Amino acid sequence: MISIYLSKAVSLHLGSLPQPVVTRYELGTLVYQLYLAKKFRGQPVRVSKDAPEPQDLSNVIKLLLDQGVLSHDRNFPKKGVFRVLGKQEAAIEDIVCTVDPFAFVSHLSAMDYHGLTDRLPRPLYWSSPVDKKWKDLALERMQKDCEGFLDDYLRGGFPHLRRIRMHRIAQRPVERRGVSEFRGAYRTVRGRAFRVATIGRTFLDMVREPVLCGGMSHVLDVFEQHAKSYLKLIVTEIDQWGSPIDKVRAGYILEERCDVEDRTVQQWLKYAQRGGSRRLDAKAEYSSEYSERWSLSLNVLGA
């Protein structure tokens, strides 16, 4: 059987991926895996020694750059992110979710995706785990990607999976929120590298951070229009992951603004603090208009 060059195997693999960009870490693990396997899709791969060295990775990247298979992504100068030839013009969402393997689109951007708002967010809002959690997940991912050879991979000086900071892509701001609850918070869009917050998490984010979801007045409008359609998803998410004040705010909105009668929502009443100074909108001034049932200042115009 005719063998193929290592760079050709890498090129063929990249062409099969849904993502528009690839990181130096992804290329590093791919080269290492191909070098050890010495075959690609059943076809022998030409390698010159038993185990690769970082220079082998550099040589492959240089050759693919020279051939135009890869090009440096100008949004990430000197950060080891490459565009892949033949991919359609990439959506910012797909780039973010490739560069950060634990990222997902959230807040007003997720509301837009799910058809919950008519507002077009200027920044792309996205979430990924807080730093400590991100590092733990990165180690898990590296152990999976480099199963059986992680120690040799790291000792050999190959690239680690590291967080790459993102603030603007294609002149559009991208705004990250750190999250502690990660698993189950998103779903992957079929055929793309794009991940987006679930419906339930999107409604929880509206209660937690309304300023990133069009403001509390807009959040109330969205709940009134759509909450009953997604009630089970909303209640399940908030009951599992919401803080006591999240449940109080959501409970007020669902019961008194959306006319929802739900046993789980009623159980959230135990988190209401009598005589307290809690506000529906944490960022707005306290108002004397008050929900006695939920012990909540209704400090939003029209609430």
C-alpha positions in Angstrom: 0.0 0.0 0.0 1.3 3.5 -0.9 2.2 5.5 2.1 1.4 9.2 2.6 3.4 12.1 4.1 2.6 13.2 7.6 1.6 16.6 6.4 -0.9 15.1 3.9 -2.5 13.1 6.7 -2.9 16.2 8.8 -4.3 18.1 5.8 -6.9 15.4 5.1 -7.9 15.2 8.8 -8.4 19.0 9.0 -10.6 18.9 5.9 -13.0 16.6 7.6 -13.5 18.8 10.7 -16.5 21.1 11.0 -14.5 23.9 12.7 -13.1 26.8 10.7 -9.9 27.3 12.7 -7.4 25.0 14.5 -5.1 25.7 17.4 -1.5 24.8 17.8 -2.5 22.4 20.6 -4.9 20.5 18.4 -2.2 20.2 15.7 0.3 19.0 18.3 -1.9 16.2 19.5 -2.9 15.2 16.0 0.8 15.0 14.8 1.7 13.0 17.9 -1.2 10.6 17.4 -0.4 10.1 13.7 3.3 9.6 14.5 2.6 6.9 17.0 0.0 5.2 14.9 2.0 5.5 11.7 -1.2 5.2 9.7 -4.2 7.3 8.7 -7.5 5.8 7.7 -5.7 2.5 7.1 -3.0 4.0 5.0 0.6 4.0 6.1 2.1 7.4 7.2 5.7 8.1 6.5 7.6 9.0 9.7 11.4 9.0 10.2 11.5 7.9 13.9 9.5 6.2 16.6 8.4 9.3 18.4 8.0 12.9 17.2 9.7 16.0 18.4 8.4 19.6 18.5 10.4 20.3 15.4 8.3 17.8 13.5 5.2 19.8 14.5 6.8 23.0 13.4 7.8 21.5 10.1 4.3 20.3 9.4 2.8 23.7 10.2 5.3 25.5 8.0 4.6 23.2 5.1 0.8 23.6 5.4 1.3 27.3 5.7 3.4 27.3 2.5 0.8 25.2 0.7 -2.1 27.5 1.8 -3.8 24.7 3.7 -3.4 26.8 6.9 -3.1 30.5 7.3 -2.5 32.6 10.5 -5.7 33.9 11.9 -5.3 37.7 12.1 -7.6 37.8 15.1 -5.0 36.0 17.2 -1.6 37.3 16.3 1.1 35.1 17.8 -1.4 32.9 19.7 -1.2 29.8 17.5 -4.6 29.9 15.9 -4.8 29.0 12.2 -7.6 29.3 9.6 -8.2 26.1 7.6 -8.4 26.2 3.8 -11.8 25.4 2.2 -13.9 26.3 5.2 -16.7 28.8 4.5 -16.3 32.2 6.0 -16.5 31.4 9.7 -19.1 32.7 12.0 -17.6 34.3 15.1 -19.5 31.9 17.3 -17.7 28.9 15.7 -14.3 30.6 16.1 -14.9 31.3 19.8 -16.1 27.8 20.5 -13.1 26.3 18.7 -10.4 28.5 20.3 -12.0 27.8 23.8 -13.1 24.2 23.8 -15.3 24.8 26.9 -17.0 28.0 25.6 -20.7 28.4 24.7 -22.7 31.4 23.5 -24.9 32.8 26.2 -27.0 35.7 27.5 -28.5 38.1 24.8 -26.6 36.2 22.1 -28.2 32.9 23.2 -31.6 34.7 23.4 -31.1 35.8 19.8 -30.2 32.3 18.7 -33.3 30.8 20.4 -35.6 33.4 18.9 -36.4 35.0 22.3 -35.5 38.5 21.4 -35.7 41.0 18.5 -32.6 42.8 19.7 -29.3 42.3 17.9 -26.5 42.1 20.4 -23.4 44.1 19.4 -21.0 42.1 21.5 -21.1 38.3 21.2 -21.8 37.2 24.8 -20.2 33.8 25.7 -19.5 31.8 28.8 -16.7 29.4 29.8 -15.6 28.0 33.2 -13.8 30.1 35.8 -10.1 29.7 35.7 -9.7 26.9 38.3 -12.5 24.9 36.7 -11.1 25.6 33.2 -7.7 24.2 34.1 -9.2 21.1 35.6 -11.3 20.5 32.4 -8.2 21.2 30.3 -6.3 18.5 32.1 -9.2 16.1 31.6 -9.2 17.0 27.9 -5.5 16.5 27.5 -5.7 13.1 29.2 -8.4 12.1 26.8 -6.7 13.5 23.7 -3.3 12.0 24.7 -4.5 8.8 26.2 -1.6 6.5 26.8 1.1 9.1 26.0 0.4 12.3 27.9 3.5 12.1 30.0 5.7 11.6 26.9 3.8 14.4 25.1 4.4 16.9 27.9 8.0 15.9 28.5 8.7 16.2 24.8 7.8 19.9 24.9 4.6 19.8 22.8 1.9 22.5 23.3 -0.4 22.4 26.3 -4.1 23.2 26.2 -4.2 26.7 27.5 -6.8 29.4 27.6 -6.5 31.9 24.8 -7.9 35.3 25.7 -10.4 36.8 23.3 -11.8 40.3 23.3 -12.5 41.2 19.6 -13.0 39.1 16.5 -13.4 40.6 13.0 -13.9 44.0 14.7 -16.7 42.7 16.9 -16.4 42.7 20.6 -16.7 39.3 22.3 -17.5 39.4 26.0 -16.8 36.4 28.3 -18.6 35.5 31.5 -16.9 33.0 33.9 -19.3 30.3 35.1 -18.9 27.7 37.9 -21.7 25.4 36.7 -20.7 24.1 33.3 -21.9 20.6 32.4 -25.4 20.5 30.9 -25.5 24.3 30.4 -25.2 24.1 26.6 -25.9 22.1 23.5 -23.8 21.7 20.3 -25.3 22.9 17.1 -25.3 20.0 14.6 -22.6 20.2 11.9 -20.8 23.2 13.5 -18.3 23.9 16.2 -20.9 26.2 17.8 -22.2 25.6 21.3 -25.1 27.6 22.8 -26.7 27.8 26.2 -29.8 25.7 26.6 -33.2 27.3 26.8 -33.3 26.7 30.6 -29.8 28.2 31.2 -30.7 31.1 29.0 -33.7 32.0 31.2 -31.6 31.5 34.3 -29.0 33.9 32.9 -31.8 36.5 32.3 -32.6 36.4 36.0 -29.0 36.4 37.1 -27.5 39.0 34.8 -30.3 41.0 33.1 -27.9 43.8 32.1 -26.4 41.3 29.7 -29.8 40.2 28.4 -31.2 43.5 27.3 -32.1 44.8 30.8 -34.7 43.7 33.3 -37.6 45.3 31.5 -36.8 43.3 28.4 -36.3 40.2 30.5 -39.8 40.6 31.9 -41.2 41.0 28.4 -39.4 37.8 27.2 -40.7 35.8 30.2 -44.2 37.0 29.6 -44.0 36.0 25.9 -42.2 32.7 26.1 -42.0 31.3 29.7 -45.1 29.1 29.5 -43.8 27.5 26.3 -40.6 26.4 28.0 -41.8 26.2 31.6 -40.5 22.7 32.4 -37.0 23.5 31.1 -36.9 26.8 32.9 -38.1 25.5 36.3 -35.8 22.4 36.1 -32.7 24.6 35.4 -33.4 27.2 38.0 -34.4 24.6 40.6 -31.1 22.7 40.1 -28.6 25.6 39.5 -30.3 28.8 40.7 -29.2 30.5 43.9 -31.8 31.4 46.5 -32.1 34.9 45.2 -32.3 33.6 41.6 -35.3 31.5 42.7 -37.0 34.3 44.4 -36.7 36.6 41.4 -37.7 33.9 39.0 -40.6 32.8 41.3 -42.0 36.4 41.4 -41.7 36.7 37.6 -43.3 33.3 36.8 -46.1 33.6 39.3 -47.0 37.3 39.3 -46.0 38.3 35.8 -46.6 35.1 33.8 -49.6 33.6 35.9 -47.8 30.3 36.3 -49.0 27.9 38.9 -46.3 25.3 39.6 -45.5 23.3 42.7 -41.8 23.6 42.4 -42.0 27.4 42.0 -44.1 27.6 45.1 -41.4 25.8 47.0 -39.0 28.6 46.2 -41.0 30.8 48.6 -38.9 29.4 51.4 -36.0 31.5 50.1 -38.0 34.8 50.5 -36.5 36.9 53.3 -39.2 38.8 55.2 -38.3 42.4 56.0 -35.3 42.3 53.7 -34.2 44.8 51.0 -33.9 42.4 48.0 -34.6 44.0 44.7 -35.9 42.5 41.5 -33.2 44.3 39.6 -30.0 44.1 41.6 -28.4 47.0 39.6 -31.3 49.5 40.0 -32.3 51.6 43.0 -34.6 50.3 45.7 -38.3 51.0 45.1 -41.1 51.1 47.7 -43.4 49.1 45.3 -43.2 45.7 46.8 -44.2 42.0 46.4 -45.2 40.9 49.8 -45.4 37.3 48.7 -41.8 37.2 47.4 -40.4 39.9 49.7 -39.0 41.7 46.7 -38.7 45.4 45.8 -40.2 45.8 42.3 -37.7 48.4 41.2 -38.3 48.0 37.5 -40.6 50.4 35.5 -43.8 48.5 34.8 -43.1 45.6 37.1 
